[in-house]
Amino acid sequence: MNIIQFQDKPLAHYSYALISNNEMAIVDPSRDPKPYYELAEKHNVKIKAVFETHPHADFVSGHLQIHKETSAEIYVSKLVKADYPHKTFDDGDTIKIGNITFSAINSPGHSPDSITIIANDEANNYVMFSGDTLFIGDVGRPDLREKADNKNAKREDLAKSMYYTIKNKFTHLPNATIIYPAHGAGSLCGKNMSDDSSSTLGKERKENWAFQDLSEDEFVSHILDDQPFIPSYFGFNVDLNKEGTANLEPTIDKIPFIENTEAKGLIVDAREESDFKKGHLKGSINIQAKTEASKFETWLGAIIKPKEAFTLVIDNKENKDNLLKRVAKIGYEKQVKQVITLSDKQLKQTAKLDLKDFKNNPDKYTIVDVRNKSEVEEGKFFDSAISRPLNELRKTASEISESKPIVVHCAGGYRSAAGSSIIQKELADVTVYDLSDAVEDFKD
């Protein structure tokens, strides 16, 4: 079996291509189909099938575009009730692509409509594409669909479904079965995922907490405890993935681009923190996309709500298409009114913190911690700091006292750049400082 794993680092997302006998199948594709097309061309194979393990919450899939452009069939559970052309794929269903036989296992838990894809070749090797059901070291969180399209998908019920899935659905598969999940460490679709990109069913049976001898109540309690926050875009993406989205390139090509200009309204500035601080439009929110690994997509979808129109500020024209493709990963491209680069007019500078004064006189400042609640519970860097998680900050910034200058911190500097810009936008009459990576000086 020739299996190629693709990794989207900002979203900690894995997708897959399987090649056999001049045919190719894709599992849980990203929004941009170009890498899969390039692979098919390289191997001179035809894309025959696209498997969707479930309607994803954290990214928009390119399954419909691949179907339109290659005529590949889309396979998905009947429980999804998908609006796009597809063939249902559930317990007992099998198809053959090249010399590989694919079968479906309904595996509810992360979502009520999840399936696990089993691939079996002529040498009797087994591979499972577990989607967001089984991760390496963990299982998928069961609380995302409460806020999505299916309001009846309660977290407690899905947690119980996950218990049943783990205990009963994979028992017929050998220990040597290779597991390829849809996500790894850093994804918000689980809480304790490994950095490993694959595993075996035998190893997970020994080491993954979910396979241990737990009662249903113990399992449910553990899986529901300390789950990370849910970004505002997750439910929106579930709906988009059930409908299928427009082709990527024509959509982003329609977005206006203007150089050396100004803008009003909601503004997302994707430039590096240092450039933002030197000069930005008043009220801009600094969500950095400075590297391919930056969590730009996640924080864009956590801070900006679905359907909120915004202007995107970038550093130069050459980065426009790349940035718009990153926006499109979470289905926000239609919210972009325009993409701009800045002129030198009416730019605001960010005040620079006197670090020595702050170290000697921390009581002179209101300190705001924008880390997640679970991080704060593990320990504070400043006893006097108030907790205002970044994903909630646009709502809660107005509650912060303006009686002192404000210093914003996170764990490493990325989130505090966004947090300080949000607070400055909401509290225009107070000086707001970003502690940035100087937070390292205050860690034990």
C-alpha positions in Angstrom: 0.0 0.0 0.0 1.5 3.3 -1.0 0.2 5.9 1.5 1.3 9.5 1.5 0.5 11.7 4.5 0.0 15.4 4.1 0.4 17.7 7.1 -1.1 21.2 7.6 0.9 22.5 10.6 -1.2 25.5 11.7 -4.3 23.2 12.1 -2.3 20.1 13.1 -4.3 18.4 10.3 -3.3 15.2 8.5 -4.8 14.1 5.2 -3.9 11.1 3.1 -3.5 9.8 -0.5 -3.4 6.1 -1.3 -2.1 4.9 -4.6 -2.6 1.5 -6.1 -2.7 0.2 -9.6 -2.8 3.6 -11.3 -5.7 4.8 -9.1 -5.7 7.1 -6.1 -8.0 7.7 -3.1 -7.9 10.7 -0.8 -8.9 10.8 2.9 -10.1 14.0 4.6 -8.5 16.5 2.1 -7.6 20.1 2.9 -9.3 23.0 1.2 -6.6 23.4 -1.4 -6.6 20.4 -3.8 -3.4 21.4 -5.6 -1.0 19.1 -3.6 -3.2 16.0 -4.3 -3.3 17.0 -8.0 0.4 17.4 -8.2 0.9 13.9 -6.5 -1.5 12.3 -9.0 0.3 13.9 -11.9 3.7 12.8 -10.5 2.6 9.2 -10.3 0.4 9.3 -13.5 -2.7 8.1 -11.6 -6.4 9.0 -11.6 -8.1 10.2 -8.5 -11.1 7.9 -8.1 -12.4 8.5 -4.6 -12.5 11.0 -1.7 -13.4 9.8 1.8 -14.8 12.1 4.4 -14.7 10.7 7.9 -17.1 13.3 9.2 -18.0 17.0 8.6 -14.9 18.7 10.1 -15.2 21.5 12.5 -11.8 23.0 12.4 -11.2 23.3 8.6 -13.0 23.4 5.3 -12.5 20.3 3.2 -11.9 20.4 -0.6 -13.9 17.3 -1.3 -16.5 19.0 -3.5 -14.0 20.8 -5.6 -12.0 17.5 -6.1 -15.3 15.8 -7.2 -16.1 18.6 -9.7 -12.6 18.7 -11.2 -11.8 15.0 -11.3 -15.2 13.2 -11.2 -13.9 11.3 -8.1 -16.8 9.9 -6.0 -17.2 11.3 -2.5 -17.9 8.7 0.2 -19.4 9.8 3.5 -21.8 8.3 6.1 -25.5 8.5 5.3 -25.9 10.1 8.8 -24.2 13.3 7.5 -27.2 13.9 5.2 -24.7 15.7 2.9 -26.0 18.3 0.4 -23.3 17.6 -2.2 -23.2 14.6 -4.6 -22.0 11.6 -2.8 -22.3 7.9 -2.1 -23.1 6.7 1.4 -20.5 4.6 3.1 -21.4 2.9 6.4 -21.1 -0.4 8.3 -20.8 -3.2 5.8 -20.1 -1.1 2.8 -16.9 -1.8 0.7 -15.3 -0.5 -2.4 -12.1 -1.3 -4.3 -9.6 1.3 -5.5 -6.8 -0.3 -7.4 -5.9 -3.4 -5.3 -7.0 -1.9 -2.0 -10.4 -2.7 -0.5 -11.9 0.1 1.6 -14.6 -0.6 4.2 -16.5 1.6 6.6 -17.0 1.4 10.4 -19.6 3.8 11.9 -17.7 5.2 14.9 -19.8 7.8 16.7 -18.3 9.8 19.6 -16.6 12.8 18.2 -19.6 13.4 16.1 -22.8 11.3 15.6 -21.9 10.8 11.9 -18.2 9.8 12.1 -16.9 6.8 10.2 -13.5 5.1 10.3 -12.1 4.0 7.0 -10.3 0.6 6.8 -7.9 -0.1 4.0 -6.9 -3.7 3.3 -4.5 -4.8 0.6 -3.7 -8.1 -1.2 -1.0 -8.9 1.4 -3.6 -8.6 4.1 -2.1 -5.4 5.6 -4.7 -3.3 7.5 -4.7 0.5 7.9 -7.3 2.5 9.6 -8.0 6.2 8.9 -9.6 7.1 12.1 -10.6 10.7 11.4 -11.3 12.5 14.7 -12.4 9.3 16.5 -9.1 7.7 17.5 -6.0 9.9 17.9 -2.6 8.8 19.0 -2.8 8.8 22.7 -6.3 10.1 22.9 -9.8 10.1 21.3 -11.8 13.0 19.8 -13.6 15.4 22.0 -17.4 14.9 22.1 -18.5 18.4 22.8 -18.2 20.2 19.4 -21.5 19.3 17.8 -23.6 20.9 20.6 -22.9 24.2 19.0 -23.1 23.0 15.4 -26.0 22.0 13.3 -27.2 19.1 15.4 -28.4 20.6 18.6 -29.5 17.1 19.8 -25.9 15.9 19.8 -25.3 16.4 23.5 -21.8 15.9 24.8 -22.7 13.3 27.4 -24.5 11.2 24.8 -21.6 11.4 22.4 -19.1 10.6 25.2 -21.1 7.4 25.8 -21.1 6.7 22.1 -17.3 7.1 22.1 -17.1 4.6 25.0 -19.1 2.1 23.0 -17.0 2.7 19.8 -13.7 2.2 21.5 -14.8 -0.9 23.4 -16.6 -2.6 20.5 -16.0 -1.3 17.0 -12.4 -2.2 16.4 -12.1 -5.6 18.2 -11.9 -7.5 14.9 -8.8 -5.7 13.7 -5.3 -7.1 14.4 -2.8 -5.3 16.6 -0.6 -4.6 13.6 -3.3 -2.3 12.1 -1.7 1.0 11.4 -3.6 4.0 12.6 -3.6 7.3 10.7 -5.6 10.0 12.4 -6.9 13.3 11.0 -5.1 15.4 13.7 -2.1 15.5 15.9 -0.8 17.5 18.8 -1.8 21.1 18.6 -5.3 20.5 17.3 -8.3 21.7 19.3 -10.2 18.5 18.4 -8.7 16.6 21.3 -6.8 17.5 24.5 -3.8 15.1 25.0 -2.7 14.1 21.5 0.8 12.7 20.8 3.3 14.3 18.5 3.5 11.0 16.7 1.8 11.0 13.2 0.8 7.4 13.3 0.7 4.4 15.6 -0.6 0.8 15.7 -3.8 -0.5 17.2 -1.8 -2.8 19.4 0.2 0.1 20.8 -2.9 2.2 21.4 -4.6 -0.8 23.1 -1.7 -0.8 25.6 -1.0 2.9 26.0 -4.1 5.0 25.1 -6.2 5.8 28.2 -9.4 5.2 26.3 -8.6 1.5 25.8 -8.0 0.9 29.5 -10.3 -0.9 31.9 -12.7 1.9 32.7 -16.4 1.9 33.4 -18.6 4.0 31.2 -19.0 6.6 34.0 -15.2 6.8 34.4 -14.7 7.1 30.7 -17.3 9.8 30.3 -15.9 11.8 33.2 -12.4 11.7 31.8 -13.2 12.6 28.3 -15.4 15.6 29.3 -12.9 17.0 31.8 -10.6 19.9 30.8 -11.4 20.1 27.1 -10.0 23.2 25.4 -12.1 26.1 24.3 -14.3 25.9 21.2 -13.4 28.6 18.6 -16.5 30.4 17.2 -15.9 29.1 13.7 -16.2 25.4 14.5 -20.0 25.1 14.1 -19.8 27.3 10.9 -17.3 24.9 9.4 -19.5 21.8 10.1 -22.3 23.4 8.1 -20.0 24.4 5.3 -18.6 20.9 5.1 -22.0 19.4 4.9 -22.9 21.7 2.0 -19.6 21.7 0.2 -17.8 24.9 -0.7 -17.0 26.8 -3.9 -13.8 26.2 -5.8 -10.9 27.9 -4.0 -9.0 29.9 -6.7 -12.0 31.6 -8.4 -13.3 32.6 -4.9 -10.2 34.3 -3.7 -9.5 35.9 -7.1 -12.7 38.0 -6.7 -11.4 39.7 -3.5 -10.2 43.3 -4.2 -6.6 44.1 -3.5 -5.5 47.7 -3.0 -1.9 48.9 -2.2 -0.9 51.8 -0.1 -4.3 52.7 1.3 -6.4 53.0 4.5 -9.5 51.3 5.8 -12.1 51.5 8.5 -14.3 49.0 10.2 -13.1 45.6 11.4 -9.4 45.2 10.4 -7.3 42.1 10.8 -3.6 42.9 10.4 -1.7 39.7 9.6 1.8 41.3 9.6 4.6 40.4 12.1 4.2 42.0 15.5 7.3 44.2 15.0 5.9 45.7 11.9 2.5 46.1 13.4 3.9 48.0 16.4 5.8 50.4 14.2 2.6 51.5 12.4 -0.9 50.2 12.0 -4.4 51.5 11.4 -6.3 52.5 14.5 -8.4 49.6 15.9 -6.6 46.9 14.0 -6.3 43.4 15.5 -2.9 41.9 15.1 -3.3 38.2 14.2 0.1 37.2 12.9 0.7 34.9 10.0 4.5 35.4 10.1 5.4 31.7 9.5 3.6 28.7 7.9 3.4 27.2 11.3 1.8 30.2 13.0 -1.7 29.5 14.4 -3.2 32.2 12.2 -6.2 30.2 11.1 -7.2 29.1 14.5 -7.0 32.5 16.1 -8.6 34.2 13.2 -11.6 31.9 13.6 -11.5 32.3 17.4 -11.4 36.1 17.4 -13.5 36.9 14.3 -17.0 35.5 14.2 -18.4 33.7 11.2 -20.0 36.2 8.7 -18.2 39.2 10.2 -16.8 41.3 7.3 -13.2 42.5 7.7 -10.3 44.1 5.9 -7.1 42.1 5.8 -3.8 43.9 6.0 -0.8 42.2 4.6 2.9 43.2 4.2 3.2 42.9 0.4 1.4 41.8 -2.7 3.5 38.6 -3.1 1.9 37.2 0.1 -1.7 37.9 -0.9 -2.8 34.6 -2.4 -1.0 32.6 0.3 -2.8 34.6 3.1 -6.2 34.3 1.4 -5.7 30.5 1.1 -5.0 30.4 4.8 -8.2 32.4 5.4 -10.1 30.1 3.1 -9.0 27.0 5.2 -11.6 28.0 7.7 -14.2 29.3 5.2 -13.7 33.0 5.9 -12.7 34.1 2.5 -16.2 35.5 1.7 -15.9 37.8 4.8 -12.8 39.5 3.4 -14.0 42.9 2.0 -10.6 43.8 0.7 -6.9 43.0 1.1 -4.6 46.0 1.5 -1.1 47.1 2.1 -0.7 50.3 4.2 0.3 53.8 3.2 2.3 55.9 5.7 -0.8 58.0 6.6 -2.6 58.0 9.9 -0.7 55.1 11.3 -0.7 54.4 15.1 2.4 53.1 17.0 2.2 50.7 19.9 3.6 52.0 23.1 6.9 50.3 24.2 7.0 48.9 27.7 9.8 50.0 30.1 10.6 46.5 31.1 12.8 47.6 34.0 10.1 49.7 35.5 7.6 46.9 35.1 9.9 44.4 36.9 10.5 46.8 39.7 6.9 48.2 40.0 4.4 45.6 38.8 1.7 47.1 41.0 1.7 50.2 38.8 0.1 48.2 36.0 -3.0 46.1 35.4 -1.7 42.7 34.2 -3.9 40.8 31.8 -3.3 37.1 31.1 -4.8 36.0 27.8 -3.9 32.3 28.1 -6.6 29.7 28.1 -8.3 28.9 31.4 -6.7 25.5 31.6 -3.2 27.1 31.3 -4.0 29.6 34.0 -5.2 26.8 36.3 -1.8 25.1 36.0 -0.1 28.2 37.3 0.1 32.0 37.0 3.2 34.1 36.1 1.9 37.1 38.1 -0.2 36.8 41.2 -2.1 40.0 40.5 -2.9 39.1 36.9 -6.5 39.0 35.8 -7.5 36.2 33.4 -9.1 37.2 30.1 -8.8 34.3 27.6 -8.0 35.5 24.1 -10.9 33.8 22.4 -13.3 35.8 24.7 -11.4 39.1 24.8 -13.5 41.1 22.4 -16.4 40.5 24.8 -14.6 41.0 28.0 -12.1 43.8 27.3 -14.6 46.4 28.4 -14.6 44.9 31.9 -10.9 45.7 32.4 -10.1 48.7 34.6 -8.6 51.8 32.9 -7.1 53.2 36.1 -3.6 52.0 35.3 -1.6 51.2 32.2 -2.3 47.6 31.0 0.3 44.9 30.3 -0.8 41.9 28.4 0.9 38.5 28.4 0.4 34.9 27.2 2.8 32.0 27.3 5.3 33.0 24.6 4.3 36.2 22.9 2.1 35.3 19.9 -1.3 35.6 21.6 -0.3 38.7 23.6 0.2 40.6 20.3 -3.4 39.9 19.4 -4.6 40.4 22.9 -3.0 43.8 23.4 -4.3 45.0 20.1 -7.9 44.0 21.0 -7.7 45.7 24.4 -6.3 48.9 22.8 -9.1 48.8 20.3 -11.8 48.5 23.0 -10.1 50.8 25.6 -8.8 53.7 23.5 -8.1 56.0 26.5 -5.6 53.8 28.3 -2.0 52.8 27.4 -1.7 49.1 26.5 1.6 47.3 26.5 2.4 43.9 25.0 4.9 41.9 27.2 5.6 39.7 24.2 8.4 37.2 24.5 9.8 39.0 27.5 7.3 36.9 29.5 10.1 34.3 29.5 11.8 36.5 32.2 9.0 35.9 34.6 8.7 32.1 34.3 10.0 30.0 37.2 
